[in-house]
Amino acid sequence: MSLENIKNDYFEFVIGITVKKENEIDNFVNELFNHLPEKVLIVLFFDSSRDLSTFKKSEELAKDKKNILIIYDDKTKNLADAYFRLYKFCSNLNTKWVISMNAGWRHKPEDLIKFVNLSDKENIDCVWGYREKANNKHHILRKLISYFGGVISDIFLNIKIKDLTSGFYMIRTSVLKAELLKKNHFISKFHFFDTELKFYLKNYSFEQVKIIYKTPNNSLPFKIILDSLKVLIYLFIKRVN
């Protein structure tokens, strides 16, 4: 689907996904469509670290399906910057909701139904996905980092959301656009941007839905943990001042 057509069309939902290397990106995206209404657009965002095989598969997929847009941006500085650019692009489209999720079945496509079912409620601005021990299917070390990161973030930032580090959520487009217009970028460089975004949106009304998450990665590099702590301190100072 061309960018010009997209700008002139309306979508009830836009799903933004950053993609690097995925062995079955075509199967994953096809499964997404099984759980979504008709007026939806899936934006697959690639940065300079793109895997060419995955990128070519995605391009072929976009030729067959009208509701897929491929974005390639080689000017992204880091993971958080890629998401900031993706969210900013999605928030400028003619859509009611923007959904963020991970590819590769890290998030389950069927969980999309839980978000879609809440989309007609006029009194909510955000729907946050949260994990529990029983449905948080990854290595114990990642679970501990995520758990204690969430606890510490809640203490320092006072955000009453169950899972501050989850990356599966839905935000009303007008709300997302308004908040992103206040920023030039995320302070975060890596995974902590999810918590940072929730800090900016903490005063908006929300619902929460239980999701399943899994990842093949056993741990997080120290630089990611250090970046999270730096941003946490920055946001805490911003909160108390």
FIVEX-610382 format. One line per 3 residues: number of its first residue (from 1); their letters; for each residue y, x, z of C-alpha. Coordinates in steps of 0.5 Angstrom, whole numbers, plus 500, padded with zeros to 3 digits. Layout:
N
NUM) a) Y/X/Z ~ ... $
END
This chain:
241
1) msl) 500/500/500 ~ 507/503/498 ~ 512/504/503 $
4) eni) 517/500/499 ~ 512/494/500 ~ 511/495/507 $
7) knd) 519/495/508 ~ 519/488/505 ~ 513/485/508 $
10) yfe) 512/482/515 ~ 506/484/520 ~ 505/481/526 $
13) fvi) 501/487/529 ~ 502/494/527 ~ 497/499/529 $
16) git) 499/506/530 ~ 494/512/530 ~ 495/519/530 $
19) vkk) 489/523/526 ~ 487/530/526 ~ 479/531/524 $
22) ene) 475/525/525 ~ 468/524/521 ~ 468/517/520 $
25) idn) 475/515/520 ~ 473/510/514 ~ 468/506/518 $
28) fvn) 472/506/524 ~ 478/503/521 ~ 474/498/517 $
31) elf) 471/496/524 ~ 478/495/526 ~ 479/490/521 $
34) nhl) 473/486/524 ~ 477/484/530 ~ 484/483/527 $
37) pek) 488/477/524 ~ 490/478/517 ~ 497/480/518 $
40) vli) 496/487/521 ~ 498/494/518 ~ 494/500/520 $
43) vlf) 499/506/520 ~ 495/513/520 ~ 499/519/522 $
46) fds) 498/526/520 ~ 501/532/522 ~ 501/539/520 $
49) srd) 494/540/523 ~ 491/535/519 ~ 484/536/517 $
52) lst) 484/535/509 ~ 477/532/509 ~ 479/526/514 $
55) fkk) 486/526/510 ~ 482/525/503 ~ 478/520/506 $
58) see) 484/516/509 ~ 487/516/502 ~ 481/513/499 $
61) lak) 481/508/504 ~ 488/506/503 ~ 487/505/496 $
64) dkk) 481/500/497 ~ 485/496/503 ~ 492/494/502 $
67) nil) 494/494/509 ~ 493/501/511 ~ 499/506/510 $
70) iiy) 498/514/510 ~ 504/518/513 ~ 504/525/513 $
73) ddk) 509/529/517 ~ 509/537/517 ~ 515/537/521 $
76) tkn) 512/535/528 ~ 513/540/534 ~ 507/538/538 $
79) lad) 502/532/540 ~ 508/528/544 ~ 513/529/538 $
82) ayf) 507/526/533 ~ 507/520/537 ~ 514/519/538 $
85) rly) 515/520/530 ~ 510/515/529 ~ 512/510/534 $
88) kfc) 519/510/531 ~ 517/509/524 ~ 513/503/527 $
91) snl) 518/500/531 ~ 523/500/525 ~ 518/496/521 $
94) ntk) 518/488/520 ~ 513/486/526 ~ 512/483/532 $
97) wvi) 508/488/536 ~ 506/495/536 ~ 499/497/538 $
100) smn) 497/505/540 ~ 490/507/540 ~ 486/513/539 $
103) agw) 481/514/533 ~ 474/516/533 ~ 471/510/538 $
106) rhk) 475/513/544 ~ 478/506/544 ~ 473/501/542 $
109) ped) 476/496/536 ~ 473/490/540 ~ 478/491/545 $
112) lik) 483/489/541 ~ 482/482/541 ~ 484/482/549 $
115) fvn) 491/485/546 ~ 491/480/541 ~ 490/474/545 $
118) lsd) 496/475/549 ~ 501/476/544 ~ 503/469/544 $
121) ken) 506/469/551 ~ 513/469/550 ~ 514/472/557 $
124) idc) 511/479/557 ~ 514/485/553 ~ 508/490/554 $
127) vwg) 500/490/555 ~ 497/496/558 ~ 490/498/557 $
130) yre) 487/500/564 ~ 480/504/565 ~ 476/503/571 $
133) kan) 470/508/573 ~ 465/503/570 ~ 468/503/563 $
136) nkh) 471/510/563 ~ 466/514/559 ~ 467/521/559 $
139) hil) 466/528/563 ~ 467/528/571 ~ 472/533/570 $
142) rkl) 476/529/565 ~ 476/523/570 ~ 478/527/576 $
145) isy) 484/530/572 ~ 486/523/570 ~ 485/519/576 $
148) fgg) 489/524/581 ~ 494/525/575 ~ 495/517/576 $
151) vis) 495/517/583 ~ 500/523/583 ~ 505/520/578 $
154) dif) 505/513/582 ~ 507/516/588 ~ 513/520/584 $
157) lni) 515/515/579 ~ 513/508/583 ~ 510/505/577 $
160) kik) 506/499/578 ~ 501/500/572 ~ 494/501/574 $
163) dlt) 492/506/569 ~ 498/511/567 ~ 495/516/563 $
166) sgf) 491/511/558 ~ 493/511/551 ~ 491/504/549 $
169) ymi) 497/499/549 ~ 501/494/546 ~ 509/494/546 $
172) rts) 514/488/543 ~ 517/492/537 ~ 524/490/539 $
175) vlk) 523/493/546 ~ 520/499/543 ~ 525/500/538 $
178) ael) 531/499/544 ~ 528/504/548 ~ 526/510/543 $
181) lkk) 534/509/540 ~ 536/512/547 ~ 531/518/546 $
184) nhf) 531/524/541 ~ 524/526/543 ~ 519/525/549 $
187) isk) 520/530/554 ~ 513/531/554 ~ 509/536/549 $
190) fhf) 502/534/550 ~ 498/528/553 ~ 503/526/559 $
193) fdt) 508/522/554 ~ 503/516/555 ~ 506/516/562 $
196) elk) 513/518/560 ~ 513/512/556 ~ 511/507/561 $
199) fyl) 516/510/566 ~ 522/508/561 ~ 518/501/560 $
202) kny) 517/500/567 ~ 522/495/568 ~ 519/490/563 $
205) sfe) 515/485/564 ~ 507/486/562 ~ 500/484/563 $
208) qvk) 494/489/563 ~ 487/489/560 ~ 481/492/562 $
211) iiy) 479/497/556 ~ 473/502/555 ~ 475/509/553 $
214) ktp) 470/515/552 ~ 472/523/549 ~ 467/528/548 $
217) nns) 472/533/551 ~ 470/536/558 ~ 477/538/560 $
220) lpf) 484/539/559 ~ 487/546/557 ~ 492/549/563 $
223) kii) 498/548/559 ~ 497/541/558 ~ 496/540/566 $
226) lds) 502/545/567 ~ 506/541/562 ~ 505/534/565 $
229) lkv) 507/537/572 ~ 514/539/569 ~ 515/533/566 $
232) liy) 513/529/572 ~ 518/533/576 ~ 523/531/571 $
235) lfi) 522/524/571 ~ 522/524/579 ~ 529/527/579 $
238) krv) 531/522/574 ~ 528/516/578 ~ 532/519/585 $
241) n) 539/520/582 $
END
